[in-house]
Amino acid sequence: MKIISISICFLFLFQFSLCAQQIEKISLRPASEDLRASIIQIGKTISSMEVLMDLKDTMELGYSILNEDEMRVLQPDRPWKIWMQEFVQASLGAKLSTNSTARLLLIVKELRIQKAIESKCAVRIKCEAWKAEELSDAFTVYSRIDTTILEENDPSMVLTKMLSRLLIPASPLTQKVYTAIPRAQTISMGVATNTTPPILHVQQMKDGAYFSIQEFLSNNPSVQRILAFPDSLENDRLKIYELAPDSSRTEISGFWGICMNNELYFLNNGVLVPFEKQGADFRLSAYIDPYLRTNHGRYRILLGNKPNIPIHNTLTRCTSYDIPASRIDLETGKLIF
């Protein structure tokens, strides 16, 4: 009977810990009159604005972080294209010209929103504007924006400010200017074109230590035989060693991350942070639905006792901003939201 009771209790606790992620829907409000006034001039020469969403990830906008181990997944309150198109139309539609046939095409490459109790709302957007002049069916690059803003806790306000920067660029576009092309080719000919790294196509990551983001993306760790042992001086930390053919070992440091038994860890201030593949991206495992999570931090078993800090938590900070991190930037190898 005791064995049965313990088993049931363990099962209950296991199921309780694997609670499904909560969803928070984000709605956008039209821009204020003050902000609309700042972009009236472009509206005088444009008859319509169309929004195209060219996102790698359409599962979520980002996260609303409640505490160190609780958060909600942010999603638009309607389909992505409708959500953004209606916002643009409601904010600027009345300012568009009826005496012009010129059109503007906004291609959103990336859009992330993060809300946290202890910090301001963070918004990251990568977007291109393509313009078709009067009586033309072809588009050319007009402007682009790739930036992150930390503002008051209002995504609508932040997006409007970013939209004004996009529509009234402070300086001419310095990237390659394409000749006029049909609308259908604008996405494939975008200013920022990303190639898919090999790591996204493999099911089995190679064990070892990666010393750069490039080694990781190519699934080619420069040190391929590693061992991990508890750090006798630092609790919750491990020491990583390279294993030589003669079974001798040498401690290694300065690596970007490691893979052990197909589990990935990013080295952040001496702590190994678990992360994993999700779609065309890599997320910190703390932000993956527990039912779908594949990295359960099994390396912590090597510590021999219960960690002081939960394995999956939202305490890890972005490399460039003092806000919680949730993703790996596949271009720089840094922690971003």
N, C-alpha and C positions, 0 to 999 in steps of 0.2 A: 504493500500500500504506500509506503514512503516513497518508493521509486516512482510510482504512478503520480503521486502528488507533486513531486519535484518536476517531473516531465511536463505536467499540465501547467505549472507555474512558469516554467521556462518558456513554453510555447506561447503563453499569454503575453509575457514580457517581450518576446521576439516580435509577435504580431503588433503589439502596441508601439514598438519602436519603428516599425515599418509603416507609419501612417502616410497616406498619400499627400502629395503637395497641394497646398491651397492655391486657388487662382484669384487674382485681383484684376478686374477689368479696368482699362484706362480709357477715358473719354477725353476728347479734345474740344476746347472752347474756342470760338472765333477770336481773332486778335482784337485788341482794344483799338479805339479810333486813333489814339496817339501813335500806336505802332503802325497802323494801316497808313497813316499820313506819310510815314518815312519811305514808303514804297509806291507812292502814287505815280511817280514819274515813269517807272517801267510799265505800269498799267496803261498809260496813255498810248503806248505803241504796241500793245499786245491785245489780241482779241480773245484768246483762250489759253488756259494752262492745263496740261494733262500730266498726271502723275503715273509713273511706272515703278513698281517695286521689284528690284533686282537683288534680293537678299539671299545670303547663304542659309540663313536660319529663319524660318517663319513659324517656329513653334512658340516663340516667346519674345517679348520686348526686353525683358530683364527681370530684376527681382526687387521686391520690397522687403527689406531686412528688418525683422522685429527684434531679435536678440541673437546671441552667439550661436544658437542652434535652431532658430525658427525663422522662416521666411515664406513669402508668397511669390508665386510666379506671375509676372505681369504680362498681360495680353491685351491687344486692342479690343474694344467692345463691339467691333464689327469686322468684317473681312478687311485685310490689310489695305488693298487698293482703295476701297470705298472709304475706309477710315481716314486715310491721308488726303484723298481727292476731295472729300466733303469739307475737311478742315481748310484746305487751300481755297476752295471755292467760297466757303463762308467768310473767310478772312479777306479775300481779294476780289471776289467775283464782281462786286459792285464797282470796283475801280477799273475794270478792264474796258477797253475801247470798243465801240461799235462802228468805228470808222476805219478799222484796220483789219487786214487778213493775216497779219503776222501771228505766229503761235509759239508757245514755249512748252518744252517737254522737260519735266523734272524726273530724273532717274535716281532713285534712292538706292544706294549700294549697301549702306549699313545704317541701322538705327537702333540704338540701345538706350534704355532708361533704367536708372537705379534710384530707389528711394531708401533712405535709412533714417532711423529715428535721430541718431546723433549727428547727422550731416545733412547738407543741402541736397536737393535733387540734382543728379548728374545725368547729362544727356550727351551721347556721342552720335554724330551724324556724318555720313559720307555721301555726298550727293552731287550730281552734275546737272547743269541746265543746258539744253540744246535749243537753238532758236531757228525757226523757219521764217525767212523774210516774207514780205508781202508777195502774193502771187507765186510763191515757191512751194514745192512739195518736198524739198530736201532740207535737212537740218545741219547746222554747224555748231560746234562747241561755243557756248556763251560764257559760262563760268563754272566753277566747282568749289566745293567746300569740304574740308576734312578736319573736323575740330571736336573738342570736348569742352562743355561748359558746365560749371557748378553754380547753380542759381537757387532762388527760392523754390520751395517745394511745389512747383507748378509747371509740368511738362509743356503745356500749351504756350505759356509765356516764353519759355526757352526756345521752342521750335519756331515761334514767330520771329524772334530775334535772329535765329540762324537763317530763316527764309529771307529776311531783309538783307543779310550779308550776301546771300547767294544771288539775289536778284539785282543788287546794286554793288557789284564787286569794287573793292577799293583800288585795285590795280588790274591792268590787262592780264588775261590768261597767259601764263608763261609756258604751259605744257604744249605739246605738239598740237597744232591746229589742223584738223582734218578738213578736207574738201567736203562740199555739201554731199550728204548721203541720204538715202531714203530712211524714213522713220524706223522700219523694221530692222535696220542694221545698227541703230544707235547703241543698243546694249552691247553687242559683240565688239563694237569699235570704241567702247568707252575709254576715257582717259586712264582710269585705273583698272588694269586687267590682271587678275590673279590666276596663276597656274595652280593646279591641284598637286600638292606634294605627295610623294610615294607613301608616306606614313598613313595616309587616309585610305589606302587601298589594301592594307595588310590586315590579317586577322590576328597574327602572332607577332608581337614586338620582340626584338632581340634583347636578351638579357645583357646588362652592362651599364656603363656610365657614359652619358653624353656630355661632352664638354662645350657644346654650342647648340643653338637652335637648328643650325644647318645639319649637324649630325643626327639630331632627333628627326627632322623632317625626312631625311633619307633613310631612316631606320638603320643607321650604321654607327653604333657606339664605338668610340676609339678604344675603350677598355671593355672587353667582352666577358671577362671572368671576374666576378666580384663576390665578396662575402660581406655580411653585415653583422656587427656585434654591438651590444649596448655600450654606451659611453659611461664609464665608471664615475665621471665627474659631473656630467650634464644629464639630468633626468629628462625623460621623454625624447632623447636623441640617440642616434646610432652613429657608429663609426664605420666607414666604408673602406674596404681593402681590395686591392687588386691581387688575384691569385695567380701565382707564377706556375709554369709547368712542373717545377720541382716541389709544388705545394707550399712554398714559402709565400708570405703575404706582405704587402706594402700598403700602408694607409694612403689614400688619395684624398685630395681636396680640390676646391675650385671648379668642380664639375657643375654643369647646368641642371642635370637631373639624372635619374636612374630608372631602369626597368628591372623588376625582379618577378619572375613567374607571371609575366604578362600584366603586371601592375606597374603603373607609371607614377613617379614622384618627382616633383619640382623642388629644388633646393632653395629655400627662402629663409635667409638669416639663420642658417644652421639647422632649420627644421625641414623634414621631408614632408611636403604637402601632396596628398594623393590627388591625381587628376585622371581623366579618361576621355575617350573619344565620344562625341555626341554629334551625329550627323556629319557636317563638314567642318566641325570645330572641336576644340578640346576644352572641357570644363573642369573646374575643381569638383571633385566627387561630392563635396558637401552640398552642391547645388543640383545634383542629379536625383530624380525621384528614387527613393530607397528601393522601390520594387524593381527598378531598372538598373540600379547601380551595379557595376562590375568590379570596382576597386573598393574592397572592404578593409583596406589597411592591414593586410595580414602580416606585414613586416613588424607590426607592433607586438606580435606574439613573441618576437625575439627579445623584447624588453623584459619579459619574465614577470611583469606585474601590471596592474591596471594603470594606464596613462593618467597623469594629472589633468591634461587637457584633452577633451574629446577629439577623436580622430577626425571626424567630419564636423567642422565648425566654420563660422563666417568671420573668424578673427583675422584671417590673412588679408593684408592690405595691398592695394595696387602699387606698382613700382613707382609711378610718377604722381599719384594722388593719394592723399590720406583718406581713402574710402575703401570699403570692402572690395576685394577682388573676386571674380568668379570665372575668369577665362584666361587662356594663354594667347597672347598675340603671336600669330604664326609668322609675322614678318620680323618682329624684333625679339621674340622670346621672352618678353616681359609679361607681368601680371596686369590684366586690365579688367574692366567690368563689362 
